[in-house]
Amino acid sequence: MTDQSPIRILSVDDHALLREGIAAVINHQPDMVLVSQASGGQEAILQFREHRPDVTLMDLRMPDISGIDTLIAIRSEFPEARVIMLTTFEGDVEIQRALEAGARGYLLKNMPPSYGVRGCALARPRFATRLRLASTRSSMS
C-alpha cells in the first residue's frame, strides 16, 4: 500500500446493519475501498487470508469467536495486520486486552462516521503511534 493507493478495508461484525452502514460510509470515500465483509471470526480469518486488507474493522464481541481471539489468530499468521476494534462501550475492559494483543486502536460504534474514516486513514503504516480514537474525539473536529 502506498500513500496514494486506496486503503483496502475488511469489515467484520455479526450485525448486518452495521456492516452495511460501514460499507456505505467507506464506499463514499475516494481513498478507501471495502474489499470484503465477514459476519464472524472464522469467516474473518478466511477473508483476511484471501484479501490481505490494509485495515480490518472488527467487532469486539461476536458469537462464534471473540474479536480478540480472531485478532490473535490473524496476527499470529500475519503479524503486520492492522486491526481497529469496534465496541459499543467506551469503558469496555476487553479493549485493553485487544490493544495488548495488537489492535491498532478502537472505535465506538456510536461515533460519527467521519471518525471511523479518519481512524482507517490513521492506521496507515507511516503512523507509528497507536490510535486511541475514543478518547481523542475532541481533537478530531
C-alpha positions in Angstrom: 0.0 0.0 0.0 1.3 3.4 -0.9 0.0 6.7 0.4 -1.7 7.2 -3.0 -3.4 3.8 -3.2 -6.8 3.4 -1.7 -7.0 1.9 1.8 -8.3 -1.6 1.5 -10.7 -2.4 4.3 -12.2 -5.6 5.7 -15.4 -5.1 7.8 -16.2 -7.7 10.5 -19.4 -7.6 12.6 -22.1 -10.1 13.3 -24.8 -7.4 12.7 -25.6 -7.0 9.0 -27.0 -3.5 9.5 -23.7 -2.3 11.0 -21.7 -3.9 8.2 -23.9 -2.3 5.6 -23.5 1.1 7.3 -19.7 0.7 7.3 -19.9 -0.3 3.7 -21.9 2.8 2.8 -19.5 5.1 4.5 -16.4 3.5 3.0 -17.9 3.4 -0.5 -18.3 7.2 -0.4 -14.6 7.8 0.4 -12.4 8.3 -2.7 -9.3 6.9 -0.9 -10.9 3.8 0.5 -12.3 0.5 -0.8 -14.2 -2.2 1.0 -12.6 -5.4 -0.1 -14.7 -7.8 1.9 -17.1 -8.3 4.8 -17.4 -11.0 7.4 -20.1 -11.9 9.9 -18.0 -13.7 12.4 -14.5 -14.6 13.4 -14.0 -17.8 11.4 -15.1 -16.0 8.2 -12.9 -13.0 9.1 -9.8 -15.2 9.2 -10.7 -16.7 5.8 -11.4 -13.3 4.3 -8.2 -11.8 5.7 -6.2 -14.6 4.1 -7.9 -14.1 0.8 -7.9 -10.3 0.6 -5.0 -9.2 2.8 -6.7 -5.8 3.7 -4.7 -2.8 4.8 -7.1 -2.2 7.7 -9.6 -4.5 9.4 -12.5 -3.0 11.3 -13.5 -5.8 13.8 -16.3 -6.1 16.3 -15.0 -6.9 19.7 -17.9 -9.3 20.6 -19.1 -11.9 18.1 -21.0 -15.1 18.7 -18.6 -17.7 17.1 -15.1 -16.4 18.1 -14.5 -13.2 20.0 -12.9 -10.3 18.2 -9.8 -10.6 20.4 -9.4 -14.3 19.6 -9.9 -13.5 15.9 -7.3 -10.7 16.1 -4.8 -13.1 17.8 -5.4 -15.7 15.1 -4.9 -13.2 12.3 -1.9 -11.6 13.8 -0.2 -15.0 14.5 -0.3 -15.6 10.8 0.0 -12.0 9.6 2.0 -10.1 12.3 1.7 -6.9 10.2 -2.1 -6.9 10.2 -3.7 -3.6 11.2 -6.9 -4.1 13.1 -9.2 -1.5 14.7 -11.7 -2.9 17.2 -15.3 -1.8 17.2 -17.2 -1.7 20.5 -20.3 -0.3 22.0 -19.0 0.8 25.4 -16.1 3.3 25.9 -15.2 1.7 29.2 -15.1 -1.9 27.8 -12.4 -3.7 29.7 -11.8 -6.0 26.8 -10.4 -3.1 24.8 -7.2 -3.1 26.8 -6.8 -6.9 26.1 -7.3 -6.2 22.4 -4.7 -3.4 22.4 -2.3 -5.7 24.2 -3.0 -8.4 21.6 -2.0 -6.0 18.8 -5.1 -3.9 17.9 -4.1 -0.5 16.5 -7.0 1.2 18.3 -10.7 1.1 18.7 -13.8 3.0 17.6 -17.1 3.3 19.4 -20.0 2.2 17.3 -21.9 5.4 18.1 -19.2 7.7 16.8 -19.9 9.9 13.8 -18.8 8.2 10.6 -16.1 10.8 9.9 -14.2 9.5 13.0 -14.2 6.0 11.6 -12.9 7.2 8.3 -10.2 9.1 10.0 -9.3 6.1 12.1 -8.8 4.0 9.0 -6.6 6.7 7.4 -4.5 6.9 10.6 -3.9 3.2 10.6 -1.6 3.5 7.6 1.8 2.2 8.4 3.5 5.6 8.3 1.8 6.4 11.6 3.8 4.7 14.3 1.7 5.6 17.3 -1.3 3.5 18.4 -4.7 5.0 18.0 -6.9 5.6 20.9 -9.7 7.3 19.0 -12.4 7.2 21.5 -10.6 9.4 24.0 -9.4 11.9 21.4 -12.8 12.8 19.8 -12.5 16.5 20.6 -9.1 16.8 18.8 -10.6 15.3 15.6 -13.1 18.0 14.9 
